[in-house]
Amino acid sequence: MARYTGPKSKIARRFREPIFGPDKALERKNYGPGMHGASKRRGKQSEYAVQLMEKQKVKYTYGVLERQFENLFHTASAKEGITGENLLKFLEARLDNAVYRLGIAPTRSGARQLVGHKHITVNGNVVNIASYQVKPGDIIAVREKSKSLEAITTSVAGRKINRYSWLEWDAAELSGKFLNYPNRDEIPENIKENLIVELYSK
């Protein structure tokens, strides 16, 4: 399963956002990486550079590689509605993201690992493909054998109740229901999806 495995703090500092979760390095050094540190003078970025940075930020946030992201964008553009919003809806409907949003894992990378190791089921069937697109009405659950796994019990114990309106959580069964695709204003990530649409429109 292809994924980014490089230095996460460096990426977070590049975007100046905790895109991989809370990061002490970002708190200490809230400026871009590099040997010249905060003193380095940075010229004004071109329009293309700003758009490319936004696309890269989204890819790192959701853990999607280039070809997969491009395919998802084309699917979003072919669907009726606003392309940028459709793209975010499809990203939110990835199985690894749904597992993360439900609180079964504390991070998206942790959720990807749970999915890849066959700890997660969709509608009663084990699914080990992180990019699997869940649909409204699908039940995402922890596999019976995996319910006592420490990583899962710790994460679930610390989850906040009903954080996302498009998901329904059953604490007794360690399962959640994907009710519907979220509206744009319900997705908390700081993303300017219009820049990505402009980039692909060139």
N, C-alpha and C positions, 0 to 999 in steps of 0.2 A: 504494500500500500504506500504509494508515493506521498511524501509530505515534507514540509520544511523542517530541517533538523539543525539549523544554524543557531548563532547567538541571538537570543530573544531580547535581551536588554538593549543591545545595539540597535535592533530594529525599532523597538519602542521609543528609543531616544531620537531616532531619525524622524519619526512622525510626531514626537512629543506627546504621545498618548499611550496609556497602559493597554495596548491592544491584546496583549497576552494575559492580562490580569494584573493585579497589584505588583508593582516593581520598585524595590527600594533604590535600585540604581537610577531609575528615572526620577525619583523624588530628590536624590542627591545632585544629579546632573541633568537639569531640565534644559538641555541644549543638545544639538546634534553631535554624533560621535566624530572622532578624528583627533589627531595629535595636537592640533592648535586649540581645541576646546572652545570655550565660550568666546574667546577673543578673536576667533576667525571671522573675517568679514565675508559675508555671503551676498553675492550679487542677486539682483532681482531675477526670479525664475520666469522662464517663458511660459506661455499659456499651455503649450504641450507638456512641459515638465510638471506643471501643477496638476494637469489631468492624469498624467502617468502616475504621479505620486498617489493620487486618490485611488486609482485602480489597484496599485500595489498594496495600499493600506487595507483595502477590502479583502484582497486575496490572503494577506497575512492574518487578518482578523478571523476569517472563516476557515482558514486552512485549506484553501483551494489553489491548485497549481494552474499554470497558464492555459493549457489546452482545455482543461475542464471548465475553467472560468469563461473562456471564449465560447465554448459550446453552450454554456448556461445563458450567456448573453444573447446568443442567436435565438435560443428558445424563448427567452423573455421578449425579444423584439418581434417575434412572430405571433406572440399572444396578444389578444385584444387588451387595450389599456395602456398605461404609461410605462414605457420600457424600463426606466430606472427603478420604478416601484416594483414592477414584475420581477426584476432581477433580485431585489432584496427579499421578496417573498419566497422565491425559489431557494435562496441561500438559507433562509430561516426554516424552510421545509426539509433541509438535509437531515438525515437521521442523527448524525453526530451532534448537530446544533440543537435538535429537539431534546436529545438526552441531556445536553448541557443546560438548556433552558428549564427543563423539569427539575434540575438540581440533583440528578443521579450522579453527576460528575462535577467537580468544582471548576473545570476548565474545558474548553473545546478539545484540546489535545488529549486530555484525560478521557473525554467522552469517545473520541476516536479509538482510543486504546480498548475501551470496554466493548465497543462495537466489533472491532477487529478480532478480539479474543472470544467472541461469541457469548457474551454475557447478556445481550439485549435481544428481545423478540419484538416483532411487529405482527399484531393480530395472531399471536400464538406461535408464530414461526420464527426460528432464529435467523437473523439477518446480520451478516458481518461485513456489509458494504457501507462505509461511512457516508458516501454521497447518495445513498438510497433516498428517493424523494417520498416523504410521507404525504398522505392525502387526508383531507378532512374526514374525520370519523375513525381514523386508524388509532389502534391502541398500542402504545409503546410501553414495554414492561421489562423489568429485570427478570432474567431467566430464573426459574425456581432454584436450581442448583447454586446460583450466584448471589442469592439474597443475603447470605451471611458474610459476603466478601467485605473486608474491613474498609476498603476504599469507598465502597458504595454506602455502607451504613454510616460512615463518618460524614460523607457528603450530604446524605439525606437528612441526618440529624441537624445539620447546620443550615438547611434550606429555609427560605422565607416563603410564607404562605401566599399562594395565588399572585405571584409576581407578574404573570403574563396572562392577559385575558383570553388569548387564543389557545391556551392549554388548560387542561383540567387534571388535577392530581389526586390519586387515591393512595394515601399513605399506608393503609392496611395492606394493599396488594402490591405496593411499590410499582405502580403503573400510572400512566398518564394518557390522556386522550388529546389528539390534535384536532381541535374543534373547527378551525378555519385558518385561512391565510391571514396574517396580521395586516392591519392598515399601516401605512407609512408612519403615522404619528405614534404608533405603539412600539415601534422598533427603537430601542434606546441608543444604538450606536451612532456616533458622530460621523456620518457619512454624507458626502455631497454626490449623490448618484448621478445628478445631471452632468457632472464633469466626465464621468465614465461614458455616458451616452455620447457626449460631444467628442470624446477621444475616438470611439469606434465609428463615428460618423465622418471622420476625415477621409 
